[in-house]
Protein backbone atom coordinates (compact mmCIF):
# COMPACT_ATOMS: atom_id res chain seq x y z
CA UNK A 1 0.00 0.00 0.00
CA UNK A 2 1.36 3.41 -1.02
CA UNK A 3 0.75 6.44 1.20
CA UNK A 4 0.15 9.57 -0.90
CA UNK A 5 0.70 13.09 0.50
CA UNK A 6 -0.16 16.36 -1.24
CA UNK A 7 2.64 18.84 -0.50
CA UNK A 8 2.42 21.57 -3.17
CA UNK A 9 4.98 23.64 -1.27
CA UNK A 10 7.63 21.24 -2.58
CA UNK A 11 9.19 23.68 -5.08
CA UNK A 12 9.51 26.33 -2.37
CA UNK A 13 11.01 23.75 0.00
CA UNK A 14 13.58 22.85 -2.67
CA UNK A 15 14.41 26.54 -3.12
CA UNK A 16 14.98 26.83 0.62
CA UNK A 17 16.96 23.59 0.68
CA UNK A 18 16.72 23.10 4.43
CA UNK A 19 15.13 20.29 6.40
CA UNK A 20 13.45 22.83 8.68
CA UNK A 21 11.71 24.83 5.95
CA UNK A 22 8.35 26.19 7.10
CA UNK A 23 5.71 26.67 4.36
CA UNK A 24 4.16 30.08 3.83
CA UNK A 25 0.50 30.61 4.82
CA UNK A 26 -0.45 30.63 1.12
CA UNK A 27 1.30 27.29 0.56
CA UNK A 28 -0.42 25.83 3.63
CA UNK A 29 -3.76 27.03 2.30
CA UNK A 30 -3.47 25.29 -1.06
CA UNK A 31 -2.12 22.15 0.66
CA UNK A 32 -5.24 22.10 2.85
CA UNK A 33 -7.83 23.04 0.23
CA UNK A 34 -6.58 20.53 -2.36
CA UNK A 35 -5.45 17.73 -0.02
CA UNK A 36 -7.89 15.31 -1.69
CA UNK A 37 -6.30 15.52 -5.13
CA UNK A 38 -4.30 12.26 -4.68
CA UNK A 39 -7.62 10.40 -4.39
CA UNK A 40 -7.99 10.94 -8.14
CA UNK A 41 -4.60 9.60 -9.24
CA UNK A 42 -3.69 7.05 -6.56
CA UNK A 43 -4.47 3.38 -7.15
CA UNK A 44 -7.59 2.00 -5.48
CA UNK A 45 -5.56 -0.02 -2.98
CA UNK A 46 -3.54 2.99 -1.81
CA UNK A 47 -4.10 5.46 1.04
CA UNK A 48 -4.14 9.28 1.03
CA UNK A 49 -3.19 11.49 3.97
CA UNK A 50 -6.12 13.85 4.66
CA UNK A 51 -6.12 16.68 7.22
CA UNK A 52 -9.58 16.52 8.80
CA UNK A 53 -13.20 15.37 8.75
CA UNK A 54 -14.22 17.72 5.92
CA UNK A 55 -11.85 15.87 3.58
CA UNK A 56 -12.79 12.45 4.91
CA UNK A 57 -16.48 13.11 4.34
CA UNK A 58 -15.71 14.27 0.81
CA UNK A 59 -13.71 11.07 0.15
CA UNK A 60 -16.60 8.99 1.48
CA UNK A 61 -19.09 10.83 -0.75
CA UNK A 62 -16.94 10.44 -3.88
CA UNK A 63 -16.31 6.74 -3.22
CA UNK A 64 -20.02 6.13 -3.77
CA UNK A 65 -19.55 7.12 -7.41
CA UNK A 66 -15.95 6.19 -8.18
CA UNK A 67 -13.35 3.57 -7.28
CA UNK A 68 -10.85 5.59 -5.26
CA UNK A 69 -8.01 5.24 -2.78
CA UNK A 70 -8.85 5.30 0.94
CA UNK A 71 -8.19 8.01 3.53
CA UNK A 72 -5.17 7.00 5.60
CA UNK A 73 -5.88 5.50 9.04
CA UNK A 74 -3.31 4.74 11.73
CA UNK A 75 -4.37 1.10 11.50
CA UNK A 76 -2.91 1.04 7.95
CA UNK A 77 0.62 1.78 9.21
CA UNK A 78 1.94 -1.77 8.98
CA UNK A 79 0.55 -2.12 5.45
CA UNK A 80 2.32 0.96 4.08
CA UNK A 81 5.21 -0.09 1.85
CA UNK A 82 6.04 3.24 0.18
CA UNK A 83 5.55 6.95 0.91
CA UNK A 84 4.72 8.98 -2.20
CA UNK A 85 4.52 12.74 -1.58
CA UNK A 86 3.73 15.21 -4.38
CA UNK A 87 7.46 15.96 -4.39
CA UNK A 88 10.62 15.19 -2.43
CA UNK A 89 12.69 17.75 -0.54
CA UNK A 90 14.88 17.67 2.56
CA UNK A 91 11.89 19.11 4.46
CA UNK A 92 9.52 16.31 3.37
CA UNK A 93 12.17 13.69 4.11
CA UNK A 94 12.55 15.00 7.67
CA UNK A 95 8.78 15.32 8.13
CA UNK A 96 8.13 11.68 7.21
CA UNK A 97 11.16 10.51 9.15
CA UNK A 98 9.83 12.27 12.26
CA UNK A 99 6.41 10.67 11.65
CA UNK A 100 7.97 7.22 11.92
CA UNK A 101 8.31 6.27 8.25
CA UNK A 102 12.11 6.37 8.19
CA UNK A 103 12.58 2.83 6.87
CA UNK A 104 10.31 3.55 3.87
CA UNK A 105 12.09 6.68 2.65
CA UNK A 106 14.57 7.14 -0.22
CA UNK A 107 18.23 7.37 0.68
CA UNK A 108 19.37 10.84 1.76
CA UNK A 109 21.71 11.06 -1.24
CA UNK A 110 18.71 10.44 -3.53
CA UNK A 111 16.90 13.42 -1.99
CA UNK A 112 19.99 15.55 -2.61
CA UNK A 113 20.18 14.30 -6.21
CA UNK A 114 16.48 15.09 -6.78
CA UNK A 115 17.06 18.63 -5.55
CA UNK A 116 20.03 19.10 -7.86
CA UNK A 117 18.16 17.74 -10.88
CA UNK A 118 15.21 20.03 -10.04
CA UNK A 119 17.46 23.04 -10.62
CA UNK A 120 16.43 24.83 -13.84
CA UNK A 121 19.98 24.30 -15.10
CA UNK A 122 18.88 20.74 -15.85
CA UNK A 123 16.71 22.06 -18.70
CA UNK A 124 19.90 23.34 -20.33
CA UNK A 125 21.47 19.87 -20.06
CA UNK A 126 18.36 18.30 -21.64
CA UNK A 127 18.29 20.86 -24.47
CA UNK A 128 21.98 20.31 -25.20
CA UNK A 129 21.43 16.53 -25.36
CA UNK A 130 18.45 16.95 -27.68
CA UNK A 131 20.42 19.31 -29.95
CA UNK A 132 23.14 16.66 -30.17
CA UNK A 133 20.45 14.17 -31.22
CA UNK A 134 19.40 16.37 -34.13
CA UNK A 135 16.45 18.31 -32.67
CA UNK A 136 15.88 21.94 -33.55
CA UNK A 137 16.20 24.00 -30.37
CA UNK A 138 15.95 27.71 -29.59
CA UNK A 139 19.04 29.68 -28.60
CA UNK A 140 20.48 27.85 -25.60
CA UNK A 141 19.65 29.36 -22.18
CA UNK A 142 22.63 30.44 -20.08
CA UNK A 143 23.34 29.91 -16.40
CA UNK A 144 24.94 33.06 -14.96
CA UNK A 145 26.48 33.65 -11.56
CA UNK A 146 27.36 37.36 -11.64
CA UNK A 147 25.07 40.40 -11.75
CA UNK A 148 27.23 42.06 -14.42
CA UNK A 149 26.80 39.13 -16.80
CA UNK A 150 23.04 39.12 -16.26
CA UNK A 151 22.84 42.88 -16.88
CA UNK A 152 24.81 42.52 -20.11
CA UNK A 153 22.47 39.71 -21.25
CA UNK A 154 19.36 41.81 -20.54
CA UNK A 155 20.72 44.93 -22.21
CA UNK A 156 21.70 43.05 -25.38
CA UNK A 157 18.23 41.69 -26.18
CA UNK A 158 14.87 43.38 -26.83
CA UNK A 159 13.12 40.84 -24.60
CA UNK A 160 14.38 38.05 -22.37
CA UNK A 161 13.46 35.90 -19.38
CA UNK A 162 15.38 35.56 -16.10
CA UNK A 163 14.60 32.55 -13.89
CA UNK A 164 15.55 31.46 -10.41
CA UNK A 165 17.07 27.94 -10.37
CA UNK A 166 14.43 26.82 -7.86
CA UNK A 167 11.05 28.44 -7.36
CA UNK A 168 7.35 27.72 -7.00
CA UNK A 169 5.22 27.08 -10.08
CA UNK A 170 4.83 30.30 -12.06
CA UNK A 171 7.08 32.12 -9.58
CA UNK A 172 10.74 33.04 -9.66
CA UNK A 173 10.49 34.29 -13.25
CA UNK A 174 10.87 37.86 -14.50
CA UNK A 175 11.01 39.47 -17.93
CA UNK A 176 13.55 41.90 -19.34
CA UNK A 177 12.65 44.53 -21.95
CA UNK A 178 16.02 45.59 -23.34
CA UNK A 179 17.36 47.37 -20.29
CA UNK A 180 17.79 46.67 -16.59
CA UNK A 181 14.97 48.00 -14.43
CA UNK A 182 15.27 48.22 -10.65
CA UNK A 183 12.74 45.46 -9.75
CA UNK A 184 14.45 43.04 -12.15
CA UNK A 185 17.91 44.00 -10.86
CA UNK A 186 16.81 43.44 -7.26
CA UNK A 187 15.34 40.09 -8.30
CA UNK A 188 18.39 38.59 -9.97
CA UNK A 189 20.85 39.97 -7.43
CA UNK A 190 18.78 38.44 -4.63
CA UNK A 191 18.49 35.08 -6.39
CA UNK A 192 22.23 34.98 -7.12
CA UNK A 193 22.92 35.72 -3.47
CA UNK A 194 20.54 32.99 -2.23
CA UNK A 195 20.82 30.32 -4.91
CA UNK A 196 24.15 30.95 -6.61
CA UNK A 197 22.96 31.98 -10.08
CA UNK A 198 20.09 32.54 -12.50
CA UNK A 199 19.03 31.06 -15.84
CA UNK A 200 18.78 33.63 -18.65
CA UNK A 201 17.07 32.93 -21.97
CA UNK A 202 15.60 34.71 -24.96
CA UNK A 203 11.90 35.53 -24.89
CA UNK A 204 9.81 33.20 -27.08
CA UNK A 205 6.40 34.14 -28.49
CA UNK A 206 4.35 31.26 -27.09
CA UNK A 207 1.42 29.80 -29.01
CA UNK A 208 0.86 26.47 -27.23
CA UNK A 209 2.19 25.18 -23.90
CA UNK A 210 2.19 21.49 -23.13
CA UNK A 211 4.19 18.76 -21.43
CA UNK A 212 5.27 15.22 -21.97
CA UNK A 213 4.76 13.18 -18.83
CA UNK A 214 6.96 10.25 -17.83
CA UNK A 215 7.29 7.69 -15.06
CA UNK A 216 10.65 7.01 -13.48
CA UNK A 217 11.67 3.86 -11.63
CA UNK A 218 14.76 1.72 -11.16
CA UNK A 219 13.77 0.00 -14.43
CA UNK A 220 14.17 3.26 -16.37
CA UNK A 221 12.00 6.01 -17.85
CA UNK A 222 8.68 5.41 -19.64
CA UNK A 223 6.36 7.85 -21.43
CA UNK A 224 3.05 8.27 -19.55
CA UNK A 225 1.06 10.74 -21.65
CA UNK A 226 0.57 14.31 -22.82
CA UNK A 227 -0.54 17.34 -20.86
CA UNK A 228 -1.98 20.29 -22.80
CA UNK A 229 -2.33 23.20 -20.40
CA UNK A 230 -2.93 26.91 -20.17
CA UNK A 231 -1.42 29.53 -17.91
CA UNK A 232 -2.48 32.92 -16.58
CA UNK A 233 0.23 35.50 -15.89
CA UNK A 234 2.80 32.70 -15.83
CA UNK A 235 0.92 30.52 -13.33
CA UNK A 236 -0.81 27.23 -14.07
CA UNK A 237 -4.55 27.65 -14.78
CA UNK A 238 -5.83 24.37 -16.19
CA UNK A 239 -5.58 21.38 -18.53
CA UNK A 240 -7.47 19.96 -21.46
CA UNK A 241 -9.16 16.67 -20.55
CA UNK A 242 -8.84 14.45 -23.59
CA UNK A 243 -7.13 11.30 -24.79
CA UNK A 244 -3.48 11.33 -25.79
CA UNK A 245 -4.49 10.80 -29.41
CA UNK A 246 -6.76 13.88 -29.37
CA UNK A 247 -3.99 16.01 -27.83
CA UNK A 248 -1.48 14.67 -30.36
CA UNK A 249 -3.74 15.71 -33.21
CA UNK A 250 -4.07 19.18 -31.69
CA UNK A 251 -0.29 19.51 -31.43
CA UNK A 252 0.17 18.12 -34.95
CA UNK A 253 -1.52 21.26 -36.27
CA UNK A 254 1.78 23.00 -35.42
CA UNK A 255 4.47 20.30 -35.26
CA UNK A 256 4.79 17.14 -37.39
CA UNK A 257 3.52 14.09 -35.52
CA UNK A 258 6.66 12.10 -36.33
CA UNK A 259 8.79 14.78 -34.64
CA UNK A 260 6.67 14.65 -31.48
CA UNK A 261 6.87 10.87 -31.29
CA UNK A 262 10.61 10.83 -31.91
CA UNK A 263 11.05 13.48 -29.22
CA UNK A 264 9.17 11.49 -26.58
CA UNK A 265 11.25 8.42 -27.42
CA UNK A 266 14.54 10.31 -27.25
CA UNK A 267 13.53 12.06 -24.02
CA UNK A 268 13.19 8.69 -22.34
CA UNK A 269 16.86 8.09 -23.20
CA UNK A 270 18.00 11.60 -22.25
CA UNK A 271 16.31 11.42 -18.83
CA UNK A 272 17.92 8.05 -18.27
CA UNK A 273 21.30 9.40 -19.34
CA UNK A 274 21.16 12.09 -16.65
CA UNK A 275 20.29 9.37 -14.09
CA UNK A 276 16.79 10.51 -13.13
CA UNK A 277 15.73 6.87 -12.65
CA UNK A 278 18.55 6.21 -10.22
CA UNK A 279 17.28 8.67 -7.61
CA UNK A 280 13.59 9.24 -8.34
CA UNK A 281 10.56 6.92 -8.34
CA UNK A 282 7.35 8.51 -9.61
CA UNK A 283 5.86 10.76 -12.26
CA UNK A 284 7.62 13.75 -13.79
CA UNK A 285 6.91 16.27 -16.53
CA UNK A 286 8.96 18.02 -19.20
CA UNK A 287 7.32 21.36 -20.04
CA UNK A 288 7.44 22.42 -23.70
CA UNK A 289 6.33 25.31 -25.87
CA UNK A 290 5.33 25.83 -29.49
CA UNK A 291 6.40 29.37 -30.38
CA UNK A 292 6.11 31.73 -33.32
CA UNK A 293 9.34 32.98 -34.88
CA UNK A 294 8.52 35.43 -37.70
CA UNK A 295 5.45 33.49 -38.76
CA UNK A 296 7.02 30.02 -38.51
CA UNK A 297 6.13 27.64 -35.68
CA UNK A 298 8.95 26.01 -33.74
CA UNK A 299 9.13 23.67 -30.77
CA UNK A 300 11.06 24.37 -27.60
CA UNK A 301 11.44 20.75 -26.43
CA UNK A 302 12.35 21.56 -22.83
CA UNK A 303 11.39 24.67 -20.90
CA UNK A 304 11.89 22.93 -17.57
CA UNK A 305 11.87 19.58 -15.82
CA UNK A 306 9.31 19.05 -13.04
CA UNK A 307 10.78 16.17 -11.06
CA UNK A 308 7.60 15.59 -9.06
CA UNK A 309 3.92 14.91 -9.50
CA UNK A 310 2.28 17.79 -11.36
CA UNK A 311 -1.16 19.09 -12.29
CA UNK A 312 -0.76 17.94 -15.87
CA UNK A 313 -0.26 14.35 -14.73
CA UNK A 314 -3.22 14.68 -12.35
CA UNK A 315 -5.42 15.67 -15.29
CA UNK A 316 -3.95 12.86 -17.44
CA UNK A 317 -4.68 10.16 -14.83
CA UNK A 318 -8.04 11.66 -13.88
CA UNK A 319 -9.16 11.53 -17.50
CA UNK A 320 -7.79 8.05 -18.14
CA UNK A 321 -9.25 6.57 -14.94
CA UNK A 322 -12.45 8.51 -14.28
CA UNK A 323 -13.76 10.10 -17.52
CA UNK A 324 -15.61 8.38 -20.34
CA UNK A 325 -13.46 7.89 -23.45
CA UNK A 326 -16.33 9.42 -25.42
CA UNK A 327 -16.03 12.73 -23.55
CA UNK A 328 -13.65 15.69 -23.37
CA UNK A 329 -13.39 18.58 -20.98
CA UNK A 330 -11.30 20.93 -18.90
CA UNK A 331 -9.52 20.49 -15.59
CA UNK A 332 -9.07 23.75 -13.69
CA UNK A 333 -7.47 25.06 -10.51
CA UNK A 334 -8.88 28.41 -9.37
CA UNK A 335 -7.87 30.86 -6.65
CA UNK A 336 -10.41 33.00 -4.76
CA UNK A 337 -9.68 36.07 -2.67
CA UNK A 338 -12.73 36.11 -0.39
CA UNK A 339 -14.87 33.76 1.67
CA UNK A 340 -17.82 32.36 -0.22
CA UNK A 341 -16.47 32.91 -3.75
CA UNK A 342 -15.37 29.30 -4.25
CA UNK A 343 -18.65 28.03 -2.82
CA UNK A 344 -20.71 30.34 -5.05
CA UNK A 345 -18.90 29.13 -8.19
CA UNK A 346 -19.29 25.52 -7.01
CA UNK A 347 -23.05 25.90 -6.65
CA UNK A 348 -23.30 27.72 -9.99
CA UNK A 349 -21.36 24.98 -11.78
CA UNK A 350 -23.48 22.24 -10.21
CA UNK A 351 -26.61 23.96 -11.46
CA UNK A 352 -25.33 24.77 -14.95
CA UNK A 353 -23.46 21.50 -15.56
CA UNK A 354 -25.32 18.63 -13.84
CA UNK A 355 -23.08 15.62 -13.28
CA UNK A 356 -23.67 12.40 -15.19
CA UNK A 357 -21.68 9.31 -14.14
CA UNK A 358 -21.98 5.90 -15.74
CA UNK A 359 -20.05 2.79 -14.61
CA UNK A 360 -17.71 4.92 -12.52
CA UNK A 361 -16.83 7.31 -15.37
CA UNK A 362 -17.86 10.95 -15.81
CA UNK A 363 -19.89 11.27 -19.01
CA UNK A 364 -20.69 14.95 -18.65
CA UNK A 365 -21.08 17.74 -16.14
CA UNK A 366 -19.18 19.41 -13.31
CA UNK A 367 -17.21 17.56 -10.64
CA UNK A 368 -15.29 19.20 -7.80
CA UNK A 369 -12.08 17.28 -7.13
CA UNK A 370 -11.69 18.79 -3.69
CA UNK A 371 -14.16 19.69 -0.93
CA UNK A 372 -15.53 23.23 -1.09
CA UNK A 373 -16.25 25.21 2.08
CA UNK A 374 -17.18 28.83 2.81
CA UNK A 375 -13.52 29.69 3.56
CA UNK A 376 -11.97 27.80 0.61
CA UNK A 377 -9.41 29.78 -1.37
CA UNK A 378 -8.50 27.12 -3.93
CA UNK A 379 -10.62 24.67 -5.85
CA UNK A 380 -9.78 21.97 -8.39
CA UNK A 381 -12.58 20.78 -10.64
CA UNK A 382 -13.50 19.32 -14.02
CA UNK A 383 -16.20 20.25 -16.50
CA UNK A 384 -16.82 17.46 -19.00
CA UNK A 385 -18.99 17.14 -22.10
CA UNK A 386 -19.70 14.40 -24.63
CA UNK A 387 -17.83 14.61 -27.92
CA UNK A 388 -20.06 15.23 -30.91
N, C-alpha and C positions, 0 to 999 in steps of 0.2 A: 504494500500500500504506500503510495506517494503522498506526502503532505505538501499541499500547495499554499503559498503565502503571497499575498499581493503587497509588494513594497515598491510603489512607484517613485519613491524618493531615491531609488538606487543610483541614478545618474549623479544626483547631488552628493550622495555618499561617496561615490567614486572620486568626484572632484575634490572632496574634503580629504579622502584617503585614510582617515583615522578610524580606529575601531570604536571610538567614543562619539562619533558624529551624532548630533541630535537634529532630527528633521525639523524644518520650519513649520509653523502653524498651517500654511497653505498645503504643504506636502502631507501633513497629518490629516488634513481635511479630505483630500482626494483619496488617501489610503483608506479612510473610514467609509466615505460615501460609496466607493467602488470595490469594497472588499469582497463582494460576491462574484466578481468577474471570473475568477478561476473555476467556478461552478460550470461555466460554459465551455471551457477548453480542457478541463481535467477528464481523465477516464472515469467511467462510472464506479469503479472499485476504489477510487482514490478518496482522500479527505481534504477539506479546505478549511483553513484557519479563519474563523469569523469572530468579529469583536463583541457582539452582544445579541440580545433576543430579537431585535428588529431584523437583523440579517438571518438569524436562524428561522424565523417565521417566514421570511421571504423564500428561503431555500426549501422549506417544507411546502409552501404554496406552489412553487415552480416544479417540484418533483411530482406533483399530481399530473402534470402535462408532459414532462420530459424526463428522460433517463439522465440523471445527473450524479455527480459526486456527492458525498455526504459531508455535512459540517463535522469538523474535528471534535472528538470527545476524548477526554483523558483516558478512557478505557481502551482507546485505539493504540495507545503508546507502544505497546509491544508488537503491534502489527506494522508499524511504520518502518519501511526499509530505506526510504530516500526522502530528503527534504528538497523541495523544489520551489524556491522563492522566485519572484518576478525577475530578479537579478541578484548577482553575487557581488558583495563588497566586503571589506574588512569589518564594517559595522554589522552587516547581516550575519557574517560568520560568528562574531562575538555574541550576538543576540541569541542565536540558536545554540551555541555552545553553552551559554549561561542557562538556557532553558532545558538543558539536559540531553541535547541531541548530538553531543560531540562526536560519538562514534559513527554517525551517519553523514558527516560533513566532508566536503572535498579537502584535500591536503592544503595547508596554508600556502605552499608555493603555487598551487593552482589558482587560489584567490588572487595572489599577486600577479600571476600571468594574465588572468582575466582583466584585471585593472589596466595592465600595460597594453593589452590588445584593444581595450576600449578607448584608448587615446585616439583622437582624430588623426594622428599621424599614420595610423594603420591604413586609413583610406588611401594615403599616398602610396604605401607599399603595394596595396591591391591594384591601384591604377597602373603603377609601373610594371607589375607582373602581367596585367592584361595587355598593356602596350607591347610588351615583349612577345606576347602570343598573337599579335596581329590585329588587335582591336583598336579602332579609332577612339582616341580619348581627347578631352579638352586640354588646354595648357595645364601642365602639371602644377598642383598646389605646392606651396613652399612652407616649410616649418622654419620659423624665425625666432631667434632668442634675444634679439636686441631691439630696443625701441627705434633706433636710427634706421635699421633695415626695414622695419615695418613702415615707418614714415616714408621712406624712399619708395617702397612698393605702392603705397596709397597714392602718393603724388604723381606716379608715373602712369596711372591708369584712370580712365574716365569714371569707371565704377569697379568696385571690388568688394570682397567679403572677407572679414576677419573673424576667426572662430577660436574660442577657447578649446584646449585639448579635451577637457572634460566639462560637461555642463548638462543641465536638465534639457529635456526635449523642447526644441524651439527657443531655448535660452542660450546665452553665451555666444551669440552671433550678432555682429554689427556690420553695417555697410559703409563703404567709403565712396565719396563722390568727387574724386580727383584732387582733393586736398585734405589735410588733417584738420579735423574739427576737435574742439576741446573734449566733448563727451567721448568720442572715439579714442582720442589719445589717452584719456584717463582709463578707458576700458582696457586697451591692450597693454598699457604699462602695469596696471593692476594684475592682469592675468599672467604676464611674464613674471612678475614678482612672486605670485602664488603658485603658478604651475610650471614655470620654466620656459614657456614659449607660447606662440600662437601659430595657427595655420592660416595662411593668406592665399587667396585664390581669386581669379578673375570672376566678375559677375556674369552669370549666364541667364539668358532670357527664357525662363521656364515656360513650357507648354503643358507638360504632363509630369506628375510625380508618382512614382510607384516603387515597389520593392520586390526583390526576390527573397523568399523565405527559405531557410534551410534548417535541418536538424543535425546537431553535432553529437557524436558519441565516440567511444573508444574505437568503434568500427569504422569511423570516418565521417564524411559530410555527405548528406543527401538532400536534394531539392525537395521542398515541402509545399510550394505553391506560390502564387502571385498575390500581391497586395497593391490595389490601386486606390490611392488615398488623395485627400485634399487637405490643404492647410489654410490657416487664417492668420495673417501677420506673423508667419513663420512657425506657428504652433499647430500641432495636429488637430484636425477638426472632424475627420470621419473617413470611412472606407466604403467602396462599392461592394455590395454583397452579390456575388455572382460566381459562377464556376470558373476554373482556371482557363478553360477554352474560350469562354466569353471575354475574359480580360485579355487573353492573348490576341483575340481578333481586334479588340479595341486598340491595343498597342501596335498591332500590325498596320494600322492606318498611318503610322508614322515611321516605323522601323520594320525592315523585313523580318518575317517570322523566323527564317533560318538563322539570322543573326542573334535573335533573342534566345533561341534554343541552344545555339553554340555557346553563348555567353553563360547560360545557367550551367551547362556542362563544365565549362572551363573554370567557373567560379568554385565549383565543388573541389577542383584540384588546387586552385590558388589558396582557398581557405585551409585545405589540408597541408599545403606546403608551408603555411605560416603557423602550423601546429595548433590551430583552434581546437581540434578534436582531442588533443592531448591534455587540455586543461578544463574544457567546458563540455558539460552534458546538458543539452536542451535546445530550444529553438533560438534562432538568431535571424536578423534581417540585414540585407544590403540595400540601402536606399539609393535610388537612381532617379535620373531626370532626363526627359526629352526636351531639348532646348532649340530655339530658333536662332540661327546664325545667318543673317542677311537673307532670310527667306528660305533657307535650307534647314531641315530638321536633323539634329544630331543627338546621339545618346551619350550621356555621362554615365558610365557603367558603375561608378561607385562614388556617391556623395559622402556616405559614412557607413560604418559597420555598427549595428546595434547588437552587441553580444549579450543579449538577454531576451526574455519574452517581450513582445511588443504588440501594440494595438492592431497592427496589420495582421499578425498571426492570430490574434483573438478573433478578428472578423473572418479570417480564412477558416479556422476550425469551427466557429459558430455556424457559418454557412454550410460547411461540409457535413456537420453532425446534426444540425437542428433546423435547417431550412429545406423545404421541398426543392428538388432539382429543377422543377418547372417554374420556379419563382426567382425574382431578383429583388434587390433592395439597397438600402443604405444603412450602415452602422455609424452612429454618431456619438460623440462625447461632448457634452455642453457644460459650460460654466455659468453660474447664476450669481448675481451680486447680492440679492436680498432674499430674506425668508419668503417662502410661498411661491416664488417664481418657478422653481423646478416642479413643484406640485401642480401648479396651474397648467403648465405645459403638458405634464403627464396626463392630467384629466382631459385636456383638450385633445391630445393624441388618441386617447382611448375612445373618445366619442367619435372622432373623425376617421379613425382607422381601426375598426373593430377587429379583434384578433381571431384568426381561424387556424386551428391546429388539427392536423390529421395524422394519425399513426406516429405521434411524437415529433412531427415536423411542422414548422410554420409555413402555411400556404399563403397567407396574406395578413396584413394588419400591423399594428404597433405592439411591441413587446419591450418593456423595461428590463434591462439586464442587471439592474441593481435596485435595491429598495429606495423608494422616494418618500421623504418626510418633509414636514414644514420647513425645517432648517437645512435641508440638503443644498449644497452648493454645486455639486457635480452630478451629472446623470449620464449613464451609458444606455443606449437603446437602439432598436432596429425598427425600421418601417419597411415592410415587404409587400410586394405585389406580384400577381401571376404574370408570366410573360405572355404576350399576345401571340 
